[in-house]
């Protein structure tokens, strides 16, 4: 297991990236982290307010598509973890171009810089959505990519680009694909924070279609430990699924949120289904488990903590509501 004393995290002011930075600084006292983030609507320095003065942490404001800034941020780093991405499916349906630019071209720029500076490990953070929808069983890393939204197509494209740099340039890359994350600091456009905040404000909870679509839910810190495991133990050139092992319909999640907040089911409002809405995601995590990774968090307990966090941190989410 090698040491990566200085790590560049792109998109580190976002939901998963900020949780990962905090996780790594807590776990590895000798590590330093450079956070490169454009601070779009989803990037929020309040996510890292508690560690912003840590001498092991440095923030650089910049776009992953800007070659000069990416090279400046990456210089002298041992490893790169690329979280930077547009990630909201609904937004990708309205404006696919932004997703192609950030998720694909931005990945290309960061791969070029990693090649230039002989980075020891480059980890691409991807998603289960690149596989498309599955009725039965679970996706393995060897399954074909069949993305169904502009968002998942842009992420699949980036994955293929990352793989090509391993084959063509022998760049030491790895890819992680996680299922739906939840936890503190998640932007209120996503299902769990949106429904929690709406319920707290006695507003309607808009459920797509019948609410029967199934997602596999992964607590964000379990994803962070999975990425950490892949960084230190993963085999170069490989892909690792990181799943939550907890499949729930959107309606089940909605009922649980209302139950935890002691709010009535009458707040539920069924709305027109999303275009190209994948019915079910499910990941086979056998491969990463062979690296001794295990989920630590129980779904019910972690959901209770997550809902409680949004209840107690209105200062964080209130400015993000439009």
C-alpha positions in Angstrom: 0.0 0.0 0.0 1.7 3.2 -1.2 1.5 6.6 0.4 0.1 9.6 -1.6 1.3 12.5 0.4 -0.2 15.1 -1.8 -3.5 14.5 -3.6 -5.4 16.7 -6.1 -9.1 16.4 -5.7 -11.0 18.0 -8.5 -14.6 19.1 -7.7 -13.8 18.9 -4.0 -16.3 21.5 -3.0 -19.2 19.3 -4.2 -21.1 16.8 -2.1 -19.0 13.6 -2.4 -15.7 15.4 -3.0 -16.0 17.5 0.2 -17.0 14.5 2.3 -14.0 12.6 0.8 -11.5 15.5 1.6 -12.7 15.6 5.2 -12.5 11.7 5.4 -8.9 11.6 4.1 -7.6 14.5 6.3 -9.1 12.7 9.4 -7.6 9.4 8.4 -4.2 10.3 7.2 -2.4 13.0 9.3 0.5 13.2 6.8 -1.5 13.7 3.7 -2.0 17.1 2.0 -5.0 17.8 -0.3 -5.4 20.4 -3.0 -9.0 21.1 -3.9 -9.7 22.5 -7.4 -13.3 23.6 -7.9 -15.0 26.0 -10.2 -17.7 26.7 -7.5 -20.7 26.3 -9.8 -24.1 26.1 -8.1 -23.2 22.6 -6.8 -19.8 23.6 -5.4 -20.0 25.2 -2.0 -17.1 26.2 0.2 -19.5 26.0 3.2 -19.2 22.2 2.7 -15.6 22.5 4.0 -15.9 25.4 6.4 -14.7 23.3 9.3 -11.3 22.4 7.7 -10.6 25.5 5.5 -7.8 26.7 7.9 -6.2 23.2 8.1 -2.5 23.7 6.9 -2.7 20.4 5.0 -5.6 21.7 2.8 -5.4 24.2 0.0 -8.2 25.5 -2.2 -7.8 26.7 -5.8 -10.8 28.2 -7.6 -10.7 27.0 -11.3 -12.3 25.2 -14.1 -11.3 21.6 -14.9 -11.5 22.6 -18.6 -8.7 25.3 -18.0 -5.4 23.6 -18.9 -3.2 26.2 -17.1 -5.1 26.1 -13.9 -5.3 22.2 -13.9 -1.6 22.0 -14.5 -0.8 24.5 -11.8 -3.0 22.6 -9.3 -1.6 19.1 -10.3 2.1 20.0 -10.2 3.9 18.2 -7.4 0.8 16.0 -6.6 1.2 12.2 -6.3 -2.4 11.2 -7.1 -5.5 12.8 -8.7 -9.1 12.0 -7.9 -11.5 13.4 -10.4 -14.9 14.2 -8.9 -15.4 17.3 -11.1 -18.6 16.7 -13.0 -22.1 18.0 -13.8 -24.3 15.4 -12.2 -28.0 16.2 -12.2 -29.9 14.2 -14.7 -32.8 16.7 -15.1 -30.4 19.5 -15.9 -28.6 17.2 -18.5 -32.0 16.8 -20.3 -32.3 20.5 -20.6 -28.7 21.4 -21.3 -26.5 18.5 -22.4 -23.7 20.7 -23.7 -22.5 21.7 -20.3 -22.3 18.1 -19.3 -20.2 17.1 -22.4 -17.8 20.0 -21.7 -17.2 19.4 -18.0 -17.5 15.6 -17.9 -15.7 14.7 -21.1 -13.4 17.6 -22.1 -12.6 18.4 -18.5 -11.6 14.8 -18.0 -9.4 15.0 -21.1 -7.6 18.1 -19.8 -6.9 16.4 -16.4 -5.7 13.2 -18.1 -3.2 15.2 -20.2 -1.9 17.0 -17.1 -1.6 13.7 -15.3 0.4 12.3 -18.2 2.6 15.4 -18.2 3.5 15.1 -14.5 3.8 11.3 -14.3 1.0 11.1 -11.7 1.3 7.8 -9.6 -2.5 7.2 -9.6 -5.5 8.8 -11.4 -8.9 7.8 -10.1 -12.0 8.7 -12.2 -15.2 8.9 -10.1 -18.0 7.5 -12.1 -21.6 6.3 -11.6 -23.7 3.2 -11.8 -25.9 5.1 -14.3 -23.3 4.3 -17.1 -24.6 0.7 -17.2 -28.2 1.8 -17.9 -31.2 0.0 -16.2 -31.3 -3.6 -15.1 -34.5 -5.6 -14.3 -32.8 -8.5 -12.5 -29.4 -9.3 -10.9 -26.7 -6.7 -10.6 -24.2 -5.0 -12.9 -20.6 -6.2 -12.9 -17.7 -4.1 -14.0 -17.4 -6.1 -17.2 -21.0 -5.3 -18.3 -21.4 -3.1 -21.4 -22.2 0.6 -21.0 -25.7 1.6 -22.0 -26.3 5.1 -20.7 -29.8 6.5 -21.1 -29.4 10.2 -20.2 -27.1 12.9 -21.5 -25.6 12.9 -17.9 -24.8 9.2 -17.9 -23.6 9.3 -21.5 -21.1 12.0 -20.6 -19.9 10.0 -17.7 -19.6 6.8 -19.8 -17.6 8.8 -22.4 -15.2 10.0 -19.7 -14.8 6.4 -18.5 -13.8 5.3 -22.0 -11.4 8.2 -22.4 -9.8 7.3 -19.1 -9.4 3.7 -20.2 -7.9 4.8 -23.5 -5.1 6.7 -21.6 -4.3 3.5 -19.7 -4.1 1.4 -22.9 -2.4 4.1 -25.1 -0.2 6.0 -22.7 0.1 3.5 -19.8 -1.3 6.1 -17.5 -2.0 4.5 -14.0 -5.7 4.9 -13.9 -8.6 3.4 -12.0 -12.3 4.0 -12.2 -14.9 3.7 -9.4 -18.7 3.5 -10.1 -20.9 4.1 -7.2 -24.6 3.8 -6.6 -26.8 6.7 -5.4 -25.0 8.5 -2.5 -26.8 10.2 0.4 -25.6 12.1 3.4 -24.8 15.6 4.7 -23.8 18.4 2.3 -25.8 17.1 -0.6 -27.3 19.8 -2.8 -31.1 20.3 -2.3 -31.8 19.4 -6.0 -31.3 15.7 -5.1 -34.1 13.5 -3.9 -33.3 12.9 -0.2 -32.3 16.5 0.7 -35.1 18.0 -1.5 -37.8 15.9 0.1 -36.4 16.4 3.6 -36.3 20.2 3.2 -39.7 20.3 1.5 -41.2 18.2 4.4 -39.6 20.5 7.0 -41.3 23.4 5.2 -44.6 21.7 4.8 -44.2 21.7 1.0 -45.2 19.0 -1.5 -42.8 16.2 -2.3 -42.8 15.7 -6.1 -42.6 11.9 -6.9 -41.8 11.0 -10.5 -44.3 8.6 -12.2 -45.6 5.9 -9.8 -42.5 6.2 -7.5 -41.7 2.5 -8.2 -38.2 3.2 -9.7 -35.5 1.4 -7.7 -32.2 2.8 -6.6 -29.4 1.3 -4.6 -28.5 3.7 -1.7 -24.9 4.2 -0.5 -24.0 6.3 2.5 -21.4 8.9 1.3 -18.8 7.9 3.9 -19.0 4.3 2.7 -18.2 5.6 -0.8 -15.3 7.6 0.6 -13.8 4.5 2.2 -14.3 2.6 -1.0 -12.5 5.3 -3.0 -9.7 5.3 -0.4 -9.5 1.5 -0.7 -9.2 1.7 -4.5 -6.6 4.4 -4.2 -4.3 2.3 -2.0 -5.1 -1.3 -3.0 -6.8 -1.1 -6.4 -5.1 -2.7 -9.5 -4.1 -0.2 -12.1 -6.4 -0.2 -15.2 -9.3 -1.7 -13.3 -12.9 -0.6 -12.6 -14.5 -1.1 -9.1 -18.2 -0.9 -8.3 -19.1 0.7 -5.0 -22.7 -0.2 -4.0 -24.8 0.3 -1.0 -26.5 -3.1 -0.9 -29.8 -1.3 -0.1 -32.3 -1.2 -2.9 -35.4 1.0 -2.2 -38.1 2.4 -4.5 -38.4 6.2 -4.6 -41.7 5.8 -2.8 -40.1 3.8 0.1 -37.5 6.6 0.5 -40.3 9.2 0.5 -42.3 7.3 3.1 -39.2 6.9 5.3 -38.4 10.6 5.2 -42.0 11.5 6.1 -42.0 9.0 8.9 -38.7 10.2 10.4 -40.0 13.8 10.3 -43.5 12.8 11.5 -45.1 14.4 8.5 -48.2 13.2 6.6 -48.2 11.2 3.4 -50.7 13.8 2.0 -47.6 15.9 1.2 -46.7 13.5 -1.7 -47.6 14.8 -5.1 -47.1 12.5 -8.1 -45.7 14.3 -11.2 -45.0 13.4 -14.8 -42.2 10.9 -15.1 -38.7 12.0 -16.1 -37.8 11.4 -19.8 -35.7 8.2 -20.2 -36.1 7.4 -16.5 -34.1 4.3 -15.7 -36.2 1.8 -13.7 -33.6 0.1 -11.6 -29.9 0.3 -10.7 -28.0 -2.4 -8.9 -24.3 -3.1 -8.5 -22.3 -6.2 -7.8 -19.6 -5.2 -5.3 -17.7 -8.6 -5.2 -14.6 -7.1 -6.8 -14.0 -4.3 -4.3 -14.9 -6.6 -1.4 -11.9 -8.7 -2.4 -9.8 -5.6 -1.5 -11.2 -6.0 2.1 -13.7 -3.1 1.7 -16.9 -3.4 3.7 -19.8 -1.1 4.2 -19.8 0.3 7.7 -23.1 2.1 7.9 -26.5 0.7 8.4 -29.1 2.3 6.0 -31.8 3.1 8.6 -29.3 4.6 11.1 -27.4 6.6 8.4 -30.8 7.9 7.0 -31.8 9.0 10.5 -28.5 10.8 10.9 -28.8 12.4 7.4 -32.3 13.7 7.9 -31.2 15.0 11.4 -28.3 16.8 9.8 -30.6 18.7 7.4 -33.0 19.5 10.3 -30.1 21.0 12.3 -28.3 22.8 9.5 -30.7 25.2 8.0 -27.9 27.8 7.8 -26.3 25.5 5.2 -29.2 24.8 2.9 -31.3 27.9 3.2 -29.1 30.0 0.9 -29.2 27.2 -1.8 -33.0 27.2 -2.1 -34.3 29.3 -5.0 
